C-alpha cells in the first residue's frame, strides 16, 4: 500500500523552436542575388519585380539592387480589392 499520493503527469513543458520569421532587409537597403528579404507564412508580403516567392512563401532577390516596399491594391478573383505590401528590387544601374 502506497504511503504517498500519486504525483500524476504534467501537461506543460512543451514548446516549439521559433521559426525566425519576419522582414530581414529594410526599405532602401542593397541586396545581392539570392538574398532572403522576408520569411513569412502565407503571403502577407507579395512579390513584385526582380523577386521570387519560395516554396515556404519566402521572398528572395533574383537580381542585385535596392529593396523597395510599396503599398498597392490587389483585385481578388471575385472582384473585391485588398491592400497588399509589394516587395520589389530596383536593379543597380551599370
Backbone bond lengths (Angstrom), bond angles and torsions (degrees), N, CA, C in turn:
res aa  C-N    CA-C-N  psi(-1)  N-CA   C-N-CA  omega(-1)  CA-C   N-CA-C  phi
1 X - - - 1.447 - - 1.525 108.57 -
2 X 1.350 115.25 131.63 1.462 120.28 -177.20 1.517 110.03 -75.11
3 X 1.342 116.19 142.49 1.456 120.89 179.03 1.523 112.25 -100.84
4 X 1.357 117.86 -8.35 1.467 120.32 176.69 1.524 108.76 -125.02
5 X 1.329 114.46 152.49 1.459 119.01 179.75 1.522 110.32 -69.31
6 X 1.301 115.20 153.83 1.458 120.16 176.40 1.524 109.41 -68.83
7 X 1.343 116.82 136.32 1.463 121.12 -178.23 1.517 113.16 -74.40
8 X 1.320 116.12 -30.23 1.452 119.51 -177.33 1.517 110.83 78.34
9 X 1.319 116.19 -175.87 1.460 120.38 179.09 1.522 109.12 -119.21
10 X 1.304 114.92 149.68 1.460 119.20 -179.03 1.526 109.75 -93.12
11 X 1.329 116.70 152.33 1.460 121.21 177.75 1.524 110.97 -102.71
12 X 1.309 116.78 7.13 1.457 121.30 -179.55 1.523 110.22 -100.69
13 X 1.315 116.70 -178.79 1.454 120.69 171.29 1.512 115.50 96.27
14 X 1.345 118.13 6.01 1.459 119.53 178.02 1.517 108.72 -113.58
15 X 1.319 115.83 139.90 1.458 120.74 176.43 1.516 107.82 -157.17
16 X 1.327 115.95 147.91 1.460 119.16 179.47 1.523 109.83 -93.81
17 X 1.311 115.40 155.50 1.462 120.73 178.17 1.528 109.04 -69.37
18 X 1.337 117.12 145.50 1.460 119.92 179.81 1.524 109.25 -68.08
19 X 1.327 116.32 149.68 1.465 121.39 -174.28 1.523 112.94 -96.58
20 X 1.313 118.02 -0.46 1.474 123.62 176.76 1.530 112.01 55.47
21 X 1.341 115.73 48.95 1.449 121.55 179.34 1.521 110.42 -83.76
22 X 1.324 116.17 163.97 1.454 120.83 173.77 1.512 112.51 128.31
23 X 1.330 114.48 -176.31 1.461 122.17 -179.57 1.522 108.44 -79.42
24 X 1.322 116.63 126.99 1.463 122.11 -177.74 1.522 112.73 -99.86
25 X 1.346 117.29 -23.22 1.462 122.50 -178.10 1.518 108.10 -131.83
26 X 1.323 117.11 134.14 1.464 121.60 -177.54 1.519 111.96 -87.37
27 X 1.340 115.38 168.36 1.463 123.27 177.05 1.528 109.49 -60.75
28 X 1.332 116.31 132.04 1.454 120.89 177.79 1.512 115.30 90.98
29 X 1.310 118.57 -8.69 1.466 120.80 179.53 1.525 110.58 -81.15
30 X 1.322 116.19 151.58 1.464 122.26 179.74 1.529 108.79 -90.23
31 X 1.345 115.57 134.07 1.464 121.09 178.36 1.520 109.42 -125.43
32 X 1.317 114.98 158.62 1.457 120.36 175.27 1.524 108.99 -107.80
33 X 1.311 115.78 166.22 1.457 121.45 -177.03 1.530 111.07 -58.78
34 X 1.331 116.19 133.36 1.461 121.78 178.70 1.510 114.71 89.82
35 X 1.306 117.98 -6.87 1.462 121.20 -177.76 1.527 110.97 -75.17
36 X 1.332 116.72 137.09 1.464 122.52 -180.00 1.523 109.32 -75.48
37 X 1.327 116.01 131.72 1.461 121.51 179.43 1.522 110.17 -103.24
38 X 1.349 117.49 -46.60 1.467 122.14 -179.34 1.517 109.01 -138.68
39 X 1.329 116.36 132.55 1.459 121.36 169.09 1.511 106.73 -107.52
40 X 1.347 116.21 127.54 1.463 119.60 -173.08 1.521 110.69 -151.29
41 X 1.312 115.35 164.91 1.460 122.64 171.48 1.519 105.64 -114.25
42 X 1.323 117.13 118.68 1.454 120.99 -171.84 1.517 108.62 84.52
43 X 1.326 117.21 -177.32 1.460 120.21 -177.65 1.516 110.62 -109.90
44 X 1.323 116.53 69.25 1.464 121.65 173.17 1.523 108.73 -65.16
45 X 1.329 116.02 -42.69 1.463 123.42 171.50 1.519 106.67 -106.76
46 X 1.350 117.72 139.99 1.456 120.58 -179.83 1.526 108.99 -111.47
47 X 1.332 117.52 149.23 1.459 120.25 -178.52 1.525 112.07 -76.55
48 X 1.326 115.69 141.74 1.455 122.68 175.76 1.512 109.49 -112.94
49 X 1.329 116.92 -137.01 1.461 121.43 -178.12 1.529 110.63 -80.06
50 X 1.327 114.80 141.65 1.464 124.37 175.44 1.523 114.41 64.77
51 X 1.335 117.55 20.23 1.466 122.06 172.43 1.521 108.54 -132.66
52 X 1.322 116.06 157.63 1.459 121.84 178.68 1.523 109.56 -128.03
53 X 1.335 115.12 160.84 1.455 123.10 178.64 1.519 108.38 -106.53
54 X 1.331 117.24 120.68 1.460 121.76 179.86 1.517 111.77 -77.37
55 X 1.311 116.40 175.52 1.454 122.57 -178.63 1.517 113.49 -63.21
56 X 1.327 117.59 -28.57 1.468 121.48 178.04 1.521 110.73 -101.09
57 X 1.343 117.28 25.10 1.470 125.33 178.31 1.520 113.42 68.62
58 X 1.321 118.10 16.93 1.456 121.91 174.98 1.520 109.44 -74.71
59 X 1.330 117.16 134.89 1.457 121.63 176.71 1.524 107.82 -99.24
60 X 1.344 115.89 127.48 1.463 120.66 -178.23 1.528 110.11 -136.04
61 X 1.325 115.52 158.86 1.463 122.30 -175.94 1.524 110.89 -81.44
62 X 1.353 116.13 141.25 1.463 120.04 173.54 1.534 111.04 -112.10
63 X 1.341 116.74 -3.50 1.465 121.99 174.72 1.524 108.83 -141.26
64 X 1.322 116.51 157.14 1.458 121.14 173.79 1.522 108.57 -74.46
65 X 1.320 117.42 142.30 1.458 119.63 178.38 1.509 112.76 165.20
66 X 1.336 115.18 -164.17 1.456 123.61 -176.95 1.527 109.69 -104.96
67 X 1.330 116.67 133.61 1.464 122.31 -177.64 1.520 110.33 -79.32
68 X 1.348 115.62 138.37 1.462 121.85 173.84 1.515 109.00 -130.14
69 X 1.327 116.31 135.96 1.459 122.60 172.58 1.523 107.00 -108.62
70 X 1.328 117.13 120.97 1.457 122.60 -177.14 1.523 110.12 -120.52
71 X 1.335 116.74 152.67 1.462 121.92 173.91 1.519 108.50 -104.28
72 X 1.324 117.07 128.66 1.457 122.29 -179.33 1.526 109.49 -137.88
73 X 1.325 115.55 163.01 1.457 121.09 172.68 1.526 107.62 -100.08
74 X 1.329 116.54 130.51 1.455 121.34 -179.88 1.516 108.52 -115.32
75 X 1.335 116.48 134.88 1.459 121.48 179.37 1.524 109.38 -91.53
76 X 1.334 115.62 127.93 1.458 120.38 177.76 1.524 109.50 -80.39
77 X 1.324 116.52 172.68 1.461 120.88 -177.23 1.524 112.18 -65.36
78 X 1.331 118.29 -24.39 1.464 120.41 179.94 1.530 112.70 -92.33
79 X 1.336 116.93 6.76 1.454 120.76 175.97 1.520 114.85 95.41
80 X 1.328 118.04 -12.70 1.464 119.66 177.58 1.516 109.22 -75.59
81 X 1.332 115.24 156.86 1.457 120.05 -177.18 1.517 109.83 -118.23
82 X 1.341 115.29 150.41 1.464 120.42 175.99 1.519 109.15 -141.42
83 X 1.317 115.60 152.15 1.464 121.42 177.40 1.526 108.46 -80.76
84 X 1.322 116.72 132.18 1.458 121.72 178.21 1.519 109.64 -128.21
85 X 1.329 115.49 157.02 1.459 122.07 174.30 1.527 106.92 -101.93
86 X 1.319 116.69 119.37 1.459 122.65 -176.87 1.521 108.78 -103.45
87 X 1.331 116.38 133.55 1.460 122.37 176.88 1.522 107.95 -104.62
88 X 1.335 116.76 122.01 1.460 121.74 177.67 1.521 109.77 -129.28
89 X 1.331 115.23 166.00 1.463 120.61 175.79 1.515 108.26 -127.69
90 X 1.334 115.70 128.23 1.459 121.35 172.26 1.522 107.06 -87.69
91 X 1.348 117.92 118.89 1.467 119.90 -177.17 1.527 111.38 -64.48
92 X 1.321 115.53 153.13 1.460 121.74 178.00 1.525 108.06 -73.11
93 X 1.352 116.85 128.95 1.468 120.99 178.85 1.535 109.32 -74.29
94 X 1.323 116.06 136.65 1.459 119.06 -178.69 1.497 111.27 -106.44
